[in-house]
Amino acid sequence: MNVNLLIDFIKKESRDNSYKNILAMTLISGLSNALLLAVINYSTSKIVHGDFNYKFIVIFILIFLIFVITKNRALKLTAVLVETIVFRVRERIVKYLMNTELPEFEALGRAEIYTRLTKDTNEISNSATSIANGVQAAVLVFFAVIYLGFINLTAFVIAIVMLGLAISNYFFSSNKIQGEIGEAVALETVYFEKINEVTGGFKEIKIHQQKKFDLFLGRIQVIAKMLKDKKIITSSKMSFYFVFAQAFFYILLGTMVFVIPVLDQAVLTDVAKITATILFIIMPLGDAVGTFEVLNKATVAVNNLTNLEQRLKENTLGVLDDPELGGIFNNFEKLKFDDLYFSYRDKSGKDQFSIGPINFEVKRGEIIFIIGGNGSGKSTLVKLLTGLYRPDAGEILVDDVDVIPENIQEYRELFGVIFSDFFLFSEMYGIKNLESSKVLKLLKQMQLSEKTGFKDGAFTNTNLSTGQRKRLAMISVILENKSILVFDEWAADQDPEFRKYFYNELIYDFKKLGKTIIAITHDDHYFNKADRIYKMDYGTFKEYK
């Protein structure tokens, strides 16, 4: 079991070295627990011989109070440390995530990110108390075995040998099982991906019986069964090794009672103390050994989180801490896209789909339409033009200034975009000094004032049709006041009346304000509204006459 990974992780994240205080409290609580055993044994022998002394009660109470205080302190400090670590890790990962480039985000997948940020962090959080108790129990066992050496040297040697064999066997077995725990976690991630398909495609599977059965019987049920079988095998092995280790303890107890007195007659007077000591450590030893399973799961979780954080960090551009940008491109006059190429690649690096070359210019205040069939690359083009995808070749220029990684975010800030798979946020983020009256006016303009309202920075109702939700997204884009507005099939879900309003009035209102419009559309009845039209055709791009 690679416990070093977990230890290094805790040391790294414990910036104030609070883990040292936890170790100190744990050490004292374990020692005081062992001293309680010694006091009880010593007092018992004195009482048997009629030599009772009240000072034993005082000593017992003092040690007991030390044990309770230090144990409670250790558990509290552990909870504070672990929850602080979980908070820091989640905060860092979310920061990296929000600055990660889109292709890497798409490669990771939502289920992977969600699982790491929820299940794995919870695994670490939930393991805190178990690990703290396990370490304290291990300290108790250590000192109890030392105490056994003071009682009888033969019993001490036999206890050391047998306990060493039991623990090393369990430790070796746990190390082998850690790989299987990792496989179970990977299967769980795949399972969550399929559940995401159920929630994301709920409408589609409701109207397609075969699709529903293929997804459930062919994938979800198969993965769930594999996950169940893997967890059963792992848990069964852990249980077997745990019981096997515990069996050693009872063998040890039997050895102390039945074998040692035969080997060493002098031990007869100490059998009661030896037996009491072994009985005293059986439960704590079980807790200590049982902690290995928790450590295994926590170590796998730490490994997953570390890998995710490193991967996100390597693909992070910019920082989240400073939202104030210079606006160096705000007063642009033209954009030029010069020989842009972009390719999707599989894991081996082989091209799957490519678009390019993309060559055209966009001037401030122009209305550009882009047309093309499904799968022609229009949505990919939108991501490329808005800086979400970085081109494999070619360059983007704003008034002859190269768009490079150092200014890519400044470039992205030019755009207000409503994607075909748009997401409607619960609140109006990123808009300062927002006046409710302005939002209410826009709701009326978008014919939504009877459907929803605006309160406390959010729309009061978003459970609307797709077309109506797109109008809410349009309100957000208007309020963002960006220079270039990109609409990917925005009008496709609107009724004929509002579609006509979009092409005949709304985009011209934007044009009068100096906005540049780039619209993906199939509405050939309105092609005459554009200054220029371009066509995507299976990755190729050319002006449409």
Protein Blocks (a to p, Z undefined) as FASTA:
>chain_A
ZZklmmmmmmmmmmnommmmmmmmmmmmmmmmmmmmmmmmmmmmmmmnopacfklmmmmm
mmmmmmmmmmmmmmmmmmmmmmmmmmmmmmmmmmmmmmpcfklmmmnopmlmmmmmmmmm
mmmmmmmmmmmmmmmmmmmmmmmmmmmmmmpmklmmmmmmmmmmmmmmmmmmmmmmmmmm
mmmmmmmmmmmmmmmmmmmmmmmmmmmmklmmmmmmmmmmmmmmmmmmmmmmmmmmmmmm
mmmmmmmmmmmmmmmmmmmmmmmmklmmmmmmmmmmmmmmmmmmmmmmmmmmmmmmmmmm
mmmmmmmmmmmmmmcgcjfklmbcghlmmmpcbdcdehiacddddfkopafbdcdddddd
ddehiacddeddehilmmmmmmmmnomaccfbdcddeehiacdfklmmmmmmmpccddfk
bccdfbdghiahiafklmmmmmmmnopmmmpcceehiafbfcbcfklmmmmmmmmmmmno
pabdcdehklmmpcfklmmmmmmmmmmmmmmnopacddddfblklmmmpmbdcddeehia
cddZZ
